[in-house]
Amino acid sequence: MSISVIIPCFNRVELLQRALDSVYAQSLLADEVIVIDDGSTDNTQTMLKQYFPQVDYIYQSNQGVSAARNTGITRAKGQWLAFLDSDDEWLADKLFQQINALRATDYKVCHTEEIWIRHGVRVNQMNKHKKMGGWIFKHCLPLCAMSPSSIMIHCDVFNKVGLFDCSFLACEDYDLWLKITAKYPVLLIEQPQIKKYGGHDDQLSQKYWGLDRFRIQALEKIINTGCLTVENKIAAIKMLLKKATIIQKGALKRNKMEDVFYYQQLINYFSQVLAEQ
């Protein structure tokens, strides 16, 4: 069960060093570690040559985190792909716990509980962020229910569902998790295996307002693929309508009438689709 670690980065040299330290401190070492430098202008390459010369380093022009992850996926040689964001870190038994659990099952997707750190302080997760295992498509509808840094996926999964969608400015992981959980059950390691850091100015959640706009886009996309069961399709439409109504109200307050009209059309269309189910 060979493992490839995929780490996208962009101008985060100090955080990247912390992330890589946690990778090489694993009780079960990965077979390869791939760092995709998405156009950094800091001394990322110099740091890697000095401290982590064994890393498979790939430099590409700045194309965004989805393109960077996709480059890693296509270059990886391992059966199992483990992702790590450059601002997060793994606990020492993360890979061991996942591989050990996967050996005993037929699962092809595994994620773990996590420890949240915000501005250097550990914080408790709200109930809406509670992790779940099994057939979790419906649980993934409200918001991103799996962290990229916790996930391990068999390479075959990407052959079936495709890669990250580079057209998304944010919530690209939400989009992929919908596609995956519609087809695969998910194994959950209930003990935290990662430290997930937040509060940086360069996080996508800080950069873009109204992240539900992107989630609506992902919901519309997967509903229209025709790959969902009737039950999951109904649940997805209901979530789309809920989110579209909220975003439309926000657009009305901001007097963005073009957006109000767009979301009203979306609401009308999917209300009709729902009525026909």
Stockholm file with secondary structure:
# STOCKHOLM 1.0

chainA/1-277         MSISVIIPCFNRVELLQRALDSVYAQSLLADEVIVIDDGSTDNTQTMLKQYFPQVDYIYQSNQGVSAARNTGITRAKGQWLAFLDSDDEWLADKLFQQINALRATDYKVCHTEEIWIRHGVRVNQMNKHKKMGGWIFKHCLPLCAMSPSSIMIHCDVFNKVGLFDCSFLACEDYDLWLKITAKYPVLLIEQPQIKKYGGHDDQLSQKYWGLDRFRIQALEKIINTGCLTVENKIAAIKMLLKKATIIQKGALKRNKMEDVFYYQQLINYFSQVLAEQ
#=GR chainA/1-277 SS CCEEEEEEESSCHHHHHHHHHHHHTCSSCCSEEEEEEESCCSSHHHHHHHHCTTSEEEEECSCCHHHHHHHHHHHCCSSEEEECCTTCEECTTHHHHHHHHHHTSCCSEEEEEEEEEETTEEECCCGGGCCCCBSCTGGGSSSCCSCGGGCEEEHHHHHHHCCCCTTCSSCHHHHHHHHHHTTCCBEEEEEEEEEEEECCTTSHHHHSSCTHHHHHHHHHHHHHHTCSCHHHHHHHHHHHHHHHHHHHHHHHHTTCHHHHHHHHHHHHHHHHHHHTC
#=GC SS_cons         CCEEEEEEESSCHHHHHHHHHHHHTCSSCCSEEEEEEESCCSSHHHHHHHHCTTSEEEEECSCCHHHHHHHHHHHCCSSEEEECCTTCEECTTHHHHHHHHHHTSCCSEEEEEEEEEETTEEECCCGGGCCCCBSCTGGGSSSCCSCGGGCEEEHHHHHHHCCCCTTCSSCHHHHHHHHHHTTCCBEEEEEEEEEEEECCTTSHHHHSSCTHHHHHHHHHHHHHHTCSCHHHHHHHHHHHHHHHHHHHHHHHHTTCHHHHHHHHHHHHHHHHHHHTC
//
